[in-house]
Amino acid sequence: MKIVLSRSDRDSILDSLAPEQKEFIHHHVKRGKKTAFANVLAGDKGIVIPEHAEMEEIEMLLDEWILEEYIDNGFVNPKTPCECGRPLRYQYIVKHKATNETRRFGIEHFKEHTGFSPEIVNEIRKGFNVIDYEMDELLYKIQNHWDFKHEIPFLPSDLEIPKSIQEYIDLDLPLLDKQVDEIKRIIREHLEQSSDQRRSKPVTSESVTHIAFDIEDYIIEDTFRTDPESFSKDKTLEYLESGVSSARIICELLIKHGYATDKRYVTGKPKVYSTICLFLESLVARNILQRGKTLGKDDRYYHIPSRSQTST
């Protein structure tokens, strides 16, 4: 759904919302544009960022510039000038990772000072437009009394919904079309998995001798079918200790710094992902790690348990 609201309609709908709903939408737009910015820069380096990655993990993949804020006043505003003094409608506020310096630019000085090519800047602006369309879609659905149960009449009680979607549900906000499609996919996979489990015999963790990951028709069973040294186990643990929980982000960090093979599927997912998940699962079996949420075939999350958890 591609909806374009006028600024007055947008402001009117936002003013009708509860403060926490309004704040959440503003946060969604800000985070979305920061993510769009990061995606373009990461993509230029051959990095693929998974959709549900946390902003802190995404920024670990970037080398230089991070978007702090992008302001669209709707008009040329002297209160948001470029560093050259020119008043701006659109202001880019960026921070350099190495120097921690924050700069405020219009589009021309943004390109000049960051060194980004016109193609990269155009992709960034396209990404920003997508986020604006998503906000208008959300507000339009609010205005037209969108109903969750009408779109998703059946929701299994034990279904694990991604945090980024659950936040909308908790605030009684409509879901974006892409989120509705994702929940339907998750429900379908959940029901298929439940059906498979009913047909199979129960097993205990002590009796597990077979682990399989079905990732884009690439299956690893019982042992690695790739070079076991194709990624650094030490670096993998370092990233976990630094707070990275997404297996996909760990893959991208290993590839970025030369600690894993850079081969990918046509979808962009690293081929080493399955091998790394198998390694992480082996640490779960030894109580070194704990398994977090699983987003179907897209991503898996792991974390190092606290000392109190390991001692019990």
ROLO-584052 format. One line per 4 residues: number of its first residue (from 0); their letters; for each residue x, y, z of N, C-alpha, C. Coordinates in nm, 2 decimals, padded with zeros to 4 digits. Layout:
<atoms>
NUM	a	X,Y,Z,X,Y,Z,X,Y,Z  ...
</atoms>
This chain:
<atoms>
0	mkiv	00.08,-00.12,00.00,00.00,00.00,00.00,00.09,00.12,00.00  00.07,00.21,-00.10,00.15,00.33,-00.11,00.06,00.45,-00.09  00.06,00.51,00.03,-00.03,00.62,00.07,00.06,00.74,00.09  00.01,00.86,00.03,00.08,00.98,00.05,-00.02,01.08,00.12
4	lsrs	00.00,01.12,00.24,-00.08,01.21,00.31,-00.02,01.35,00.30  -00.11,01.45,00.31,-00.06,01.59,00.32,-00.01,01.61,00.46  00.08,01.71,00.48,00.13,01.74,00.61,00.02,01.77,00.71  -00.08,01.84,00.67,-00.19,01.88,00.76,-00.26,01.75,00.80
8	drds	-00.29,01.66,00.71,-00.36,01.53,00.75,-00.27,01.45,00.84  -00.14,01.45,00.81,-00.05,01.37,00.90,-00.05,01.43,01.04  -00.03,01.56,01.05,-00.03,01.62,01.18,-00.16,01.60,01.26  -00.27,01.61,01.18,-00.40,01.59,01.25,-00.42,01.45,01.31
12	ilds	-00.38,01.35,01.23,-00.39,01.21,01.28,-00.30,01.19,01.40  -00.18,01.24,01.39,-00.08,01.23,01.50,-00.13,01.29,01.63  -00.19,01.41,01.61,-00.24,01.48,01.73,-00.36,01.41,01.80  -00.42,01.32,01.72,-00.54,01.24,01.78,-00.49,01.12,01.86
16	lape	-00.36,01.09,01.86,-00.31,00.97,01.92,-00.27,00.99,02.07  -00.27,00.88,02.14,-00.21,00.88,02.28,-00.07,00.92,02.27  -00.01,00.99,02.38,00.13,01.03,02.37,00.23,00.92,02.35  00.20,00.80,02.41,00.30,00.69,02.38,00.29,00.64,02.24
20	qkef	00.17,00.64,02.18,00.16,00.60,02.04,00.23,00.70,01.95  00.21,00.83,01.97,00.28,00.93,01.89,00.43,00.92,01.90  00.48,00.90,02.03,00.62,00.89,02.05,00.68,00.77,01.98  00.60,00.66,01.98,00.65,00.54,01.92,00.66,00.56,01.77
24	ihhh	00.56,00.63,01.70,00.57,00.65,01.56,00.69,00.74,01.52  00.71,00.84,01.60,00.83,00.93,01.58,00.96,00.85,01.59  00.96,00.76,01.69,01.08,00.68,01.71,01.10,00.58,01.59  00.99,00.53,01.55,00.99,00.43,01.43,01.05,00.50,01.31
28	vkrg	01.01,00.62,01.28,01.05,00.70,01.17,01.20,00.73,01.18  01.24,00.77,01.30,01.38,00.80,01.32,01.47,00.68,01.31  01.43,00.57,01.37,01.51,00.45,01.36,01.51,00.39,01.22  01.39,00.40,01.15,01.39,00.35,01.01,01.48,00.43,00.92
32	kkta	01.49,00.56,00.94,01.58,00.63,00.85,01.73,00.61,00.89  01.76,00.59,01.02,01.89,00.55,01.05,01.93,00.41,00.99  01.83,00.32,01.00,01.86,00.19,00.94,01.87,00.19,00.79  01.79,00.27,00.72,01.80,00.29,00.58,01.94,00.34,00.54
36	fanv	01.98,00.44,00.61,02.12,00.50,00.59,02.22,00.39,00.61  02.21,00.32,00.72,02.31,00.21,00.74,02.31,00.10,00.64  02.19,00.07,00.59,02.17,-00.04,00.49,02.24,00.00,00.36  02.23,00.12,00.32,02.29,00.16,00.20,02.45,00.16,00.21
40	lagd	02.50,00.21,00.32,02.64,00.21,00.34,02.70,00.07,00.35  02.62,-00.02,00.43,02.66,-00.16,00.44,02.66,-00.23,00.31  02.55,-00.21,00.23,02.53,-00.27,00.10,02.64,-00.23,00.01  02.69,-00.11,00.02,02.80,-00.06,-00.07,02.93,-00.14,-00.04
44	kgiv	02.94,-00.20,00.08,03.06,-00.28,00.12,03.03,-00.43,00.11  02.91,-00.46,00.05,02.88,-00.60,00.03,02.82,-00.67,00.16  02.78,-00.59,00.26,02.73,-00.64,00.38,02.57,-00.64,00.37  02.51,-00.75,00.42,02.37,-00.76,00.42,02.32,-00.76,00.56
48	ipeh	02.24,-00.66,00.60,02.19,-00.64,00.73,02.05,-00.71,00.75  02.03,-00.81,00.84,01.90,-00.87,00.86,01.80,-00.77,00.91  01.67,-00.79,00.87,01.57,-00.69,00.89,01.55,-00.66,01.04  01.56,-00.75,01.13,01.53,-00.73,01.27,01.65,-00.70,01.36
52	aeme	01.76,-00.66,01.29,01.88,-00.63,01.37,01.87,-00.51,01.46  01.93,-00.51,01.57,01.92,-00.39,01.66,02.02,-00.28,01.61  01.98,-00.15,01.63,02.06,-00.04,01.58,02.20,-00.05,01.63  02.22,-00.09,01.75,02.36,-00.09,01.81,02.44,-00.19,01.73
56	eiem	02.38,-00.31,01.70,02.46,-00.41,01.62,02.48,-00.36,01.48  02.38,-00.30,01.42,02.40,-00.25,01.28,02.52,-00.15,01.28  02.53,-00.06,01.37,02.63,00.04,01.37,02.77,-00.02,01.39  02.78,-00.14,01.44,02.91,-00.21,01.45,02.96,-00.24,01.32
60	llde	02.87,-00.25,01.22,02.91,-00.29,01.08,02.96,-00.18,01.00  02.94,-00.05,01.05,02.98,00.07,00.97,03.11,00.11,01.01  03.18,00.17,00.91,03.32,00.21,00.94,03.33,00.36,00.97  03.25,00.45,00.91,03.28,00.59,00.93,03.15,00.67,00.98
64	wile	03.06,00.70,00.89,02.95,00.78,00.93,02.82,00.71,00.98  02.76,00.77,01.08,02.64,00.72,01.14,02.53,00.83,01.13  02.41,00.80,01.09,02.31,00.90,01.09,02.25,00.92,01.23  02.26,01.04,01.28,02.20,01.07,01.41,02.06,01.12,01.39
68	eyid	02.03,01.20,01.29,01.90,01.26,01.27,01.89,01.31,01.13  01.77,01.30,01.07,01.73,01.36,00.94,01.61,01.44,00.96  01.62,01.57,00.93,01.51,01.66,00.96,01.45,01.71,00.82  01.32,01.70,00.81,01.24,01.75,00.70,01.14,01.85,00.76
72	ngfv	01.17,01.98,00.75,01.09,02.08,00.81,00.96,02.11,00.73  00.96,02.07,00.60,00.85,02.10,00.51,00.86,02.23,00.45  00.96,02.31,00.49,00.99,02.44,00.43,01.14,02.48,00.47  01.19,02.57,00.40,01.33,02.62,00.44,01.32,02.69,00.57
76	npkt	01.40,02.64,00.67,01.39,02.69,00.80,01.53,02.74,00.85  01.53,02.86,00.89,01.66,02.92,00.94,01.71,02.85,01.07  01.62,02.78,01.14,01.65,02.71,01.26,01.73,02.58,01.24  01.73,02.54,01.11,01.81,02.41,01.08,01.90,02.44,00.97
80	pcec	02.01,02.52,01.00,02.10,02.56,00.89,02.21,02.45,00.86  02.27,02.46,00.74,02.39,02.39,00.71,02.50,02.45,00.79  02.61,02.38,00.80,02.73,02.44,00.87,02.78,02.56,00.80  02.75,02.58,00.67,02.79,02.69,00.60,02.70,02.81,00.63
84	grpl	02.59,02.79,00.70,02.50,02.90,00.74,02.38,02.91,00.66  02.37,02.83,00.55,02.25,02.84,00.47,02.13,02.77,00.54  02.01,02.83,00.54,01.89,02.77,00.60,01.85,02.65,00.51  01.80,02.55,00.58,01.77,02.42,00.51,01.62,02.38,00.53
88	ryqy	01.57,02.31,00.43,01.45,02.23,00.46,01.49,02.09,00.51  01.59,02.03,00.44,01.63,01.90,00.48,01.77,01.91,00.54  01.78,01.86,00.66,01.91,01.87,00.73,01.96,01.72,00.77  02.08,01.69,00.73,02.14,01.56,00.77,02.23,01.59,00.89
92	ivkh	02.21,01.52,01.00,02.29,01.53,01.12,02.37,01.39,01.13  02.50,01.39,01.11,02.57,01.27,01.10,02.69,01.28,01.20  02.73,01.16,01.25,02.84,01.15,01.34,02.95,01.06,01.28  03.08,01.10,01.30,03.19,01.02,01.25,03.23,00.93,01.36
96	katn	03.24,00.80,01.33,03.27,00.70,01.44,03.40,00.72,01.50  03.50,00.75,01.41,03.64,00.75,01.46,03.66,00.88,01.55  03.61,00.99,01.51,03.64,01.12,01.58,03.52,01.15,01.68  03.41,01.08,01.67,03.29,01.11,01.75,03.24,01.26,01.72
100	etrr	03.28,01.31,01.61,03.23,01.45,01.58,03.10,01.45,01.51  03.01,01.54,01.55,02.88,01.55,01.49,02.87,01.67,01.39  02.82,01.64,01.27,02.82,01.75,01.17,02.67,01.76,01.12  02.64,01.89,01.07,02.50,01.92,01.02,02.52,01.97,00.88
104	fgie	02.46,01.91,00.78,02.47,01.95,00.64,02.34,01.95,00.57  02.34,02.03,00.46,02.25,02.02,00.36,02.29,01.91,00.26  02.22,01.88,00.15,02.25,01.77,00.07,02.38,01.79,00.00  02.42,01.91,-00.05,02.54,01.93,-00.12,02.66,01.91,-00.03
108	hfke	02.66,01.98,00.08,02.78,01.96,00.17,02.78,01.83,00.24  02.66,01.76,00.25,02.66,01.62,00.29,02.74,01.53,00.20  02.72,01.55,00.07,02.79,01.47,-00.03,02.94,01.50,-00.02  02.97,01.63,-00.01,03.11,01.68,-00.02,03.19,01.63,00.10
112	htgf	03.13,01.65,00.22,03.21,01.62,00.35,03.21,01.47,00.38  03.11,01.39,00.34,03.12,01.25,00.36,03.19,01.17,00.26  03.20,01.23,00.14,03.26,01.16,00.03,03.18,01.06,-00.04  03.05,01.06,-00.01,02.96,00.96,-00.07,02.93,01.00,-00.22
116	spei	02.92,00.90,-00.30,02.89,00.92,-00.44,02.75,00.97,-00.46  02.71,01.03,-00.57,02.57,01.07,-00.59,02.48,00.95,-00.59  02.53,00.84,-00.64,02.45,00.71,-00.64,02.41,00.67,-00.50  02.51,00.68,-00.40,02.48,00.64,-00.27,02.38,00.73,-00.20
120	vnei	02.40,00.86,-00.23,02.31,00.96,-00.17,02.17,00.94,-00.22  02.16,00.91,-00.35,02.02,00.89,-00.41,01.96,00.76,-00.34  02.04,00.66,-00.32,01.98,00.54,-00.25,01.94,00.57,-00.11  02.02,00.65,-00.04,01.98,00.69,00.10,01.85,00.77,00.10
124	rkgf	01.83,00.86,00.00,01.71,00.94,-00.01,01.59,00.85,-00.04  01.61,00.75,-00.13,01.50,00.65,-00.16,01.46,00.58,-00.04  01.56,00.54,00.04,01.53,00.47,00.17,01.45,00.55,00.26  01.48,00.68,00.27,01.41,00.77,00.36,01.26,00.78,00.31
128	nvid	01.25,00.79,00.18,01.11,00.80,00.12,01.03,00.68,00.16  01.09,00.56,00.16,01.02,00.44,00.20,00.96,00.45,00.34  01.05,00.50,00.43,01.01,00.52,00.57,00.89,00.62,00.58  00.90,00.72,00.50,00.79,00.82,00.50,00.66,00.76,00.45
132	yemd	00.67,00.67,00.35,00.55,00.60,00.30,00.49,00.51,00.41  00.58,00.44,00.48,00.54,00.35,00.59,00.46,00.43,00.70  00.51,00.55,00.73,00.44,00.63,00.83,00.30,00.67,00.78  00.29,00.71,00.65,00.16,00.75,00.60,00.07,00.63,00.59
136	elly	00.12,00.51,00.56,00.04,00.39,00.56,-00.02,00.36,00.70  00.07,00.38,00.80,00.03,00.36,00.94,-00.08,00.46,00.98  -00.06,00.58,00.95,-00.16,00.69,00.99,-00.29,00.67,00.91  -00.28,00.63,00.79,-00.40,00.61,00.71,-00.48,00.49,00.77
140	kiqn	-00.42,00.39,00.81,-00.49,00.27,00.87,-00.55,00.31,01.00  -00.48,00.40,01.08,-00.54,00.45,01.20,-00.67,00.53,01.17  -00.66,00.61,01.08,-00.77,00.70,01.04,-00.89,00.61,00.99  -00.86,00.50,00.93,-00.97,00.41,00.88,-01.00,00.29,00.97
144	hwdf	-00.95,00.30,01.09,-00.99,00.19,01.19,-00.95,00.05,01.15  -00.82,00.04,01.12,-00.77,-00.09,01.08,-00.79,-00.19,01.20  -00.83,-00.32,01.16,-00.86,-00.42,01.26,-00.76,-00.54,01.25  -00.69,-00.56,01.36,-00.59,-00.67,01.36,-00.66,-00.81,01.34
148	khei	-00.77,-00.83,01.40,-00.84,-00.96,01.39,-00.90,-00.99,01.25  -00.93,-00.88,01.18,-00.98,-00.89,01.04,-00.86,-00.94,00.95  -00.74,-00.89,00.98,-00.63,-00.93,00.89,-00.57,-01.06,00.93  -00.57,-01.09,01.07,-00.51,-01.21,01.12,-00.61,-01.27,01.22
152	pflp	-00.70,-01.35,01.17,-00.81,-01.40,01.25,-00.76,-01.51,01.35  -00.65,-01.57,01.32,-00.60,-01.68,01.40,-00.45,-01.65,01.44  -00.43,-01.65,01.57,-00.29,-01.63,01.62,-00.26,-01.73,01.73  -00.18,-01.83,01.70,-00.15,-01.93,01.81,-00.10,-01.87,01.94
156	sdle	-00.14,-01.92,02.05,-00.11,-01.86,02.18,00.04,-01.87,02.21  00.10,-01.98,02.16,00.25,-02.00,02.19,00.34,-01.94,02.08  00.28,-01.86,01.99,00.36,-01.81,01.88,00.46,-01.70,01.93  00.58,-01.71,01.89,00.68,-01.60,01.93,00.68,-01.50,01.82
160	ipks	00.63,-01.38,01.85,00.62,-01.27,01.76,00.75,-01.18,01.77  00.81,-01.14,01.66,00.93,-01.05,01.67,00.90,-00.93,01.75  00.99,-00.89,01.83,00.97,-00.77,01.92,00.93,-00.65,01.84  00.99,-00.63,01.72,00.96,-00.51,01.64,00.81,-00.50,01.60
164	iqey	00.74,-00.62,01.59,00.60,-00.63,01.56,00.52,-00.62,01.69  00.56,-00.69,01.79,00.49,-00.70,01.91,00.47,-00.56,01.97  00.57,-00.47,01.95,00.55,-00.33,02.00,00.43,-00.26,01.94  00.40,-00.28,01.82,00.28,-00.23,01.75,00.16,-00.28,01.82
168	idld	00.16,-00.41,01.84,00.04,-00.48,01.90,00.01,-00.43,02.04  00.12,-00.42,02.12,00.11,-00.37,02.26,00.05,-00.23,02.27  00.08,-00.15,02.17,00.04,-00.01,02.17,-00.09,00.01,02.09  -00.15,-00.10,02.05,-00.28,-00.10,01.97,-00.27,-00.01,01.85
172	lpll	-00.16,-00.03,01.78,-00.13,00.04,01.65,-00.15,-00.06,01.53  -00.19,-00.02,01.42,-00.20,-00.11,01.30,-00.06,-00.16,01.26  -00.06,-00.27,01.19,00.06,-00.33,01.14,00.08,-00.28,00.99  00.20,-00.26,00.95,00.23,-00.24,00.81,00.19,-00.36,00.73
176	dkqv	00.17,-00.34,00.60,00.14,-00.46,00.51,00.25,-00.56,00.52  00.38,-00.52,00.52,00.49,-00.61,00.52,00.49,-00.69,00.65  00.45,-00.63,00.76,00.44,-00.70,00.89,00.33,-00.80,00.90  00.22,-00.77,00.83,00.11,-00.87,00.83,00.16,-00.99,00.75
180	deik	00.23,-00.96,00.64,00.28,-01.08,00.56,00.38,-01.16,00.64  00.46,-01.09,00.72,00.56,-01.16,00.80,00.49,-01.25,00.91  00.39,-01.20,00.97,00.32,-01.27,01.08,00.25,-01.39,01.01  00.19,-01.38,00.90,00.13,-01.49,00.83,00.23,-01.60,00.80
184	riir	00.35,-01.55,00.75,00.46,-01.65,00.72,00.50,-01.72,00.85  00.52,-01.65,00.96,00.56,-01.71,01.09,00.46,-01.81,01.14  00.33,-01.77,01.13,00.22,-01.86,01.17,00.23,-01.99,01.09  00.24,-01.98,00.95,00.25,-02.09,00.87,00.37,-02.18,00.90
188	ehle	00.48,-02.13,00.93,00.60,-02.21,00.96,00.58,-02.27,01.10  00.52,-02.19,01.19,00.49,-02.25,01.33,00.40,-02.37,01.32  00.30,-02.36,01.24,00.20,-02.47,01.23,00.27,-02.59,01.17  00.35,-02.57,01.07,00.42,-02.68,01.00,00.52,-02.74,01.10
192	qssd	00.59,-02.66,01.18,00.68,-02.72,01.27,00.61,-02.80,01.38  00.49,-02.75,01.43,00.42,-02.82,01.53,00.37,-02.95,01.48  00.32,-02.95,01.35,00.28,-03.07,01.29,00.39,-03.18,01.28  00.51,-03.13,01.24,00.62,-03.22,01.23,00.66,-03.28,01.36
196	qrrs	00.65,-03.20,01.47,00.69,-03.24,01.60,00.59,-03.35,01.65  00.46,-03.33,01.62,00.36,-03.43,01.66,00.39,-03.57,01.59  00.44,-03.56,01.47,00.47,-03.69,01.40,00.60,-03.75,01.44  00.69,-03.68,01.51,00.82,-03.73,01.55,00.82,-03.77,01.69
200	kpvt	00.91,-03.86,01.73,00.93,-03.90,01.87,01.00,-03.79,01.95  00.96,-03.77,02.07,01.03,-03.68,02.16,01.18,-03.72,02.19  01.27,-03.62,02.19,01.40,-03.66,02.22,01.45,-03.56,02.33  01.55,-03.61,02.41,01.61,-03.52,02.51,01.74,-03.46,02.46
204	sesv	01.79,-03.36,02.53,01.91,-03.29,02.48,02.03,-03.39,02.48  02.02,-03.49,02.58,02.14,-03.58,02.59,02.14,-03.68,02.47  02.02,-03.70,02.41,02.02,-03.80,02.30,02.03,-03.74,02.16  02.04,-03.61,02.16,02.05,-03.54,02.03,02.19,-03.57,01.97
208	thia	02.19,-03.63,01.85,02.31,-03.66,01.78,02.30,-03.60,01.64  02.19,-03.54,01.61,02.17,-03.49,01.47,02.11,-03.35,01.47  02.17,-03.26,01.41,02.12,-03.12,01.40,02.12,-03.09,01.25  02.01,-03.03,01.20,02.00,-03.00,01.06,01.94,-02.86,01.05
212	fdie	02.00,-02.78,00.96,01.95,-02.64,00.93,01.92,-02.64,00.78  01.79,-02.62,00.75,01.74,-02.61,00.62,01.75,-02.46,00.57  01.85,-02.42,00.51,01.87,-02.28,00.47,01.89,-02.28,00.32  01.78,-02.22,00.25,01.79,-02.21,00.10,01.84,-02.34,00.04
216	dyii	01.79,-02.45,00.07,01.82,-02.58,00.01,01.97,-02.62,00.04  02.03,-02.56,00.15,02.16,-02.60,00.19,02.15,-02.66,00.32  02.18,-02.79,00.34,02.16,-02.86,00.47,02.29,-02.91,00.52  02.32,-02.89,00.64,02.43,-02.94,00.71,02.38,-03.04,00.81
220	edtf	02.43,-03.16,00.81,02.38,-03.26,00.90,02.50,-03.33,00.98  02.48,-03.34,01.11,02.58,-03.41,01.19,02.72,-03.35,01.21  02.77,-03.29,01.10,02.90,-03.24,01.10,02.91,-03.13,01.00  03.02,-03.05,01.00,03.04,-02.94,00.91,03.07,-03.00,00.77
224	rtdp	03.00,-02.95,00.66,03.04,-02.99,00.53,03.12,-02.89,00.46  03.15,-02.78,00.53,03.24,-02.68,00.49,03.37,-02.69,00.57  03.47,-02.62,00.53,03.59,-02.62,00.61,03.56,-02.57,00.75  03.59,-02.64,00.86,03.56,-02.60,00.99,03.64,-02.47,01.03
228	esfs	03.74,-02.44,00.96,03.82,-02.33,00.99,03.78,-02.21,00.90  03.66,-02.22,00.84,03.62,-02.11,00.75,03.56,-01.99,00.83  03.56,-02.00,00.96,03.53,-01.89,01.04,03.60,-01.90,01.17  03.62,-01.79,01.24,03.69,-01.79,01.37,03.60,-01.81,01.48
232	kdkt	03.62,-01.92,01.56,03.53,-01.94,01.67,03.57,-01.84,01.79  03.70,-01.81,01.80,03.73,-01.71,01.90,03.67,-01.57,01.88  03.67,-01.53,01.76,03.61,-01.40,01.72,03.45,-01.41,01.74  03.40,-01.52,01.71,03.25,-01.54,01.73,03.22,-01.52,01.88
236	leyl	03.30,-01.58,01.97,03.28,-01.56,02.11,03.30,-01.42,02.16  03.40,-01.35,02.10,03.43,-01.21,02.13,03.31,-01.13,02.10  03.24,-01.15,01.98,03.13,-01.07,01.95,03.01,-01.10,02.04  02.99,-01.22,02.08,02.89,-01.26,02.18,02.92,-01.19,02.31
240	esgv	03.04,-01.18,02.36,03.08,-01.12,02.48,03.06,-00.97,02.48  03.07,-00.91,02.36,03.05,-00.77,02.34,02.90,-00.73,02.33  02.81,-00.83,02.33,02.67,-00.80,02.34,02.60,-00.83,02.21  02.66,-00.88,02.10,02.60,-00.91,01.98,02.52,-01.04,02.00
244	ssar	02.39,-01.05,01.97,02.31,-01.17,01.99,02.27,-01.23,01.86  02.26,-01.16,01.75,02.21,-01.20,01.62,02.31,-01.29,01.55  02.28,-01.41,01.51,02.37,-01.49,01.44,02.41,-01.43,01.30  02.31,-01.36,01.24,02.33,-01.30,01.11,02.43,-01.18,01.13
248	iice	02.42,-01.11,01.23,02.51,-01.00,01.25,02.65,-01.05,01.28  02.66,-01.16,01.36,02.79,-01.22,01.38,02.86,-01.26,01.25  02.78,-01.32,01.16,02.83,-01.36,01.03,02.89,-01.24,00.96  02.81,-01.13,00.96,02.85,-01.01,00.88,02.98,-00.95,00.94
252	llik	02.99,-00.95,01.08,03.11,-00.90,01.14,03.23,-00.98,01.11  03.21,-01.12,01.11,03.32,-01.21,01.08,03.37,-01.19,00.93  03.27,-01.17,00.84,03.31,-01.15,00.70,03.38,-01.02,00.68  03.32,-00.91,00.75,03.37,-00.78,00.73,03.52,-00.77,00.77
256	hgya	03.55,-00.84,00.88,03.69,-00.83,00.93,03.78,-00.95,00.89  03.73,-01.03,00.79,03.82,-01.13,00.73,03.83,-01.26,00.81  03.73,-01.28,00.90,03.73,-01.40,00.99,03.64,-01.51,00.94  03.58,-01.49,00.82,03.49,-01.59,00.77,03.48,-01.58,00.62
260	tdkr	03.45,-01.69,00.56,03.43,-01.69,00.41,03.32,-01.59,00.37  03.34,-01.53,00.26,03.24,-01.42,00.22,03.14,-01.47,00.11  03.13,-01.60,00.09,03.04,-01.66,-00.01,02.90,-01.64,00.04  02.80,-01.61,-00.05,02.66,-01.59,-00.02,02.57,-01.66,-00.11
264	yvtg	02.45,-01.68,-00.06,02.34,-01.73,-00.15,02.29,-01.61,-00.23  02.20,-01.64,-00.33,02.15,-01.54,-00.41,02.06,-01.44,-00.33  02.01,-01.48,-00.21,01.93,-01.40,-00.13,02.02,-01.30,-00.05  02.15,-01.32,-00.05,02.24,-01.23,00.02,02.28,-01.29,00.15
268	kpkv	02.22,-01.40,00.20,02.25,-01.46,00.33,02.39,-01.53,00.32  02.48,-01.51,00.41,02.61,-01.57,00.41,02.60,-01.72,00.41  02.68,-01.80,00.33,02.67,-01.94,00.34,02.73,-02.00,00.47  02.81,-01.92,00.53,02.87,-01.97,00.66,02.76,-01.96,00.77
272	ysti	02.65,-01.90,00.75,02.55,-01.88,00.86,02.51,-02.02,00.92  02.49,-02.12,00.84,02.45,-02.25,00.89,02.56,-02.31,00.98  02.68,-02.30,00.93,02.79,-02.35,01.01,02.81,-02.28,01.14  02.79,-02.15,01.14,02.80,-02.08,01.27,02.69,-02.11,01.36
276	clfl	02.57,-02.13,01.31,02.46,-02.17,01.39,02.48,-02.30,01.46  02.54,-02.39,01.38,02.57,-02.53,01.43,02.67,-02.52,01.54  02.77,-02.43,01.53,02.87,-02.41,01.63,02.80,-02.35,01.76  02.72,-02.25,01.74,02.65,-02.19,01.85,02.56,-02.29,01.92
280	eslv	02.49,-02.37,01.85,02.40,-02.48,01.91,02.48,-02.58,01.99  02.61,-02.60,01.95,02.69,-02.69,02.02,02.73,-02.63,02.16  02.74,-02.50,02.16,02.77,-02.43,02.29,02.64,-02.42,02.37  02.53,-02.42,02.31,02.40,-02.42,02.39,02.39,-02.56,02.46
284	arni	02.43,-02.67,02.39,02.42,-02.80,02.45,02.52,-02.82,02.56  02.62,-02.74,02.56,02.72,-02.74,02.67,02.70,-02.64,02.78  02.58,-02.57,02.77,02.54,-02.47,02.87,02.64,-02.35,02.87  02.71,-02.33,02.76,02.80,-02.21,02.75,02.71,-02.09,02.70
288	lqrg	02.62,-02.12,02.61,02.53,-02.02,02.56,02.38,-02.05,02.60  02.30,-01.95,02.58,02.15,-01.98,02.59,02.09,-01.93,02.46  01.99,-02.01,02.41,01.93,-01.97,02.29,01.82,-01.87,02.31  01.81,-01.77,02.23,01.71,-01.67,02.24,01.60,-01.69,02.13
292	ktlg	01.54,-01.59,02.08,01.44,-01.60,01.98,01.49,-01.66,01.85  01.40,-01.72,01.77,01.43,-01.77,01.64,01.33,-01.71,01.54  01.38,-01.65,01.44,01.30,-01.59,01.34,01.29,-01.68,01.22  01.23,-01.79,01.23,01.22,-01.89,01.12,01.36,-01.92,01.07
296	kddr	01.37,-01.91,00.94,01.50,-01.94,00.87,01.58,-01.81,00.85  01.53,-01.69,00.90,01.60,-01.57,00.88,01.71,-01.54,00.98  01.69,-01.58,01.11,01.79,-01.54,01.20,01.77,-01.62,01.33  01.88,-01.64,01.41,01.87,-01.70,01.54,01.95,-01.61,01.64
300	yyhi	01.90,-01.61,01.77,01.97,-01.52,01.87,02.02,-01.61,01.98  02.14,-01.57,02.03,02.21,-01.64,02.14,02.27,-01.54,02.23  02.28,-01.58,02.36,02.35,-01.49,02.45,02.42,-01.57,02.56  02.52,-01.51,02.62,02.60,-01.57,02.72,02.52,-01.56,02.85
304	psrs	02.49,-01.67,02.92,02.41,-01.65,03.04,02.49,-01.59,03.16  02.42,-01.53,03.25,02.48,-01.47,03.36,02.54,-01.58,03.46  02.62,-01.54,03.55,02.68,-01.64,03.64,02.58,-01.70,03.72  02.47,-01.63,03.77,02.37,-01.68,03.85,02.29,-01.79,03.77
308	qtst	02.28,-01.77,03.64,02.20,-01.87,03.56,02.28,-02.00,03.54  02.42,-01.98,03.53,02.50,-02.10,03.50,02.52,-02.18,03.63  02.51,-02.11,03.74,02.53,-02.18,03.87,02.41,-02.26,03.92  02.29,-02.23,03.86,02.17,-02.30,03.90,02.15,-02.43,03.83
</atoms>
